[in-house]
Amino acid sequence: MVPNPAAAIALMAYFVAIGALLLYRKDGARHRQHVSLMAWGVLVILGGSAIELMLNSKGVSLFEAGRAALLAMFIVLSRGNVARLLWSEK
């Protein structure tokens, strides 16, 4: 169990971000290999961070929890579209 409240916030943010990435539907968008690899890398890093947090939650600060929540917010607002996170439309 995660006793630290900041660790609980970060863990929840990681799970939300992972869920948004896994539930992404491309809806006719082109498949780009480099974006797909980037999304896979983000999933691996988020999953590894969540596992590490479950094993060792003592050293989590509010800034780390805020960073995790901010990353999750960006991923959810882009609806899991990593290409939208990388490039902006003008």
C-alpha positions in Angstrom: 0.0 0.0 0.0 1.1 3.6 -0.6 1.1 5.5 2.7 2.4 8.9 1.4 -0.4 11.1 0.0 1.9 12.6 -2.7 2.8 9.1 -3.8 -0.9 8.2 -4.1 -1.5 11.2 -6.2 1.4 10.4 -8.5 0.4 6.7 -8.8 -3.2 7.7 -9.7 -1.8 10.1 -12.3 0.4 7.4 -13.8 -2.6 5.1 -14.1 -4.8 7.7 -15.7 -2.1 8.6 -18.3 -1.4 4.9 -19.0 -5.2 4.3 -19.5 -5.5 7.3 -21.9 -2.6 6.1 -24.0 -3.9 2.5 -24.1 -7.4 3.6 -25.1 -6.3 5.9 -27.9 -8.1 5.3 -31.2 -6.6 6.8 -34.3 -9.9 7.4 -36.2 -8.4 7.5 -39.6 -5.1 9.2 -38.7 -2.0 8.1 -40.4 0.3 5.5 -38.8 3.7 7.0 -38.1 6.3 4.6 -36.9 8.3 7.1 -34.9 5.3 8.4 -33.1 4.2 4.8 -32.3 7.7 4.1 -30.9 7.5 7.3 -28.8 4.1 6.3 -27.5 5.5 2.8 -26.6 8.4 4.5 -24.8 6.1 6.7 -22.8 4.0 3.7 -21.8 7.1 1.8 -20.7 8.4 4.7 -18.7 5.0 5.4 -17.1 4.5 1.8 -16.2 8.0 1.5 -14.8 7.5 4.6 -12.7 4.2 3.3 -11.4 5.9 0.0 -10.4 8.8 1.7 -8.8 6.4 4.0 -6.9 4.5 1.0 -5.6 7.7 -0.6 -4.4 9.2 2.5 -2.8 6.8 5.4 -2.1 8.8 7.1 0.7 10.8 9.6 -1.3 7.9 11.2 -3.3 7.5 14.9 -2.9 4.6 17.2 -3.8 6.6 18.4 -6.8 7.0 14.9 -8.2 3.3 14.3 -7.7 2.5 17.6 -9.5 4.8 16.6 -12.4 3.0 13.3 -12.7 -0.4 15.0 -12.6 0.6 17.6 -15.1 1.9 14.9 -17.5 -1.4 13.0 -17.1 -3.4 16.1 -17.8 -1.5 16.7 -21.0 -2.0 13.1 -22.1 -5.7 13.1 -21.3 -6.3 16.5 -22.9 -4.7 15.2 -26.1 -6.9 12.1 -25.8 -3.9 9.8 -25.8 -2.6 11.2 -29.1 1.1 11.4 -28.8 1.5 13.1 -32.2 -0.6 15.9 -30.9 1.7 16.3 -27.9 4.7 16.5 -30.2 3.4 18.9 -32.9 1.1 21.8 -32.7 -1.2 23.0 -35.4 -1.0 26.7 -36.3 
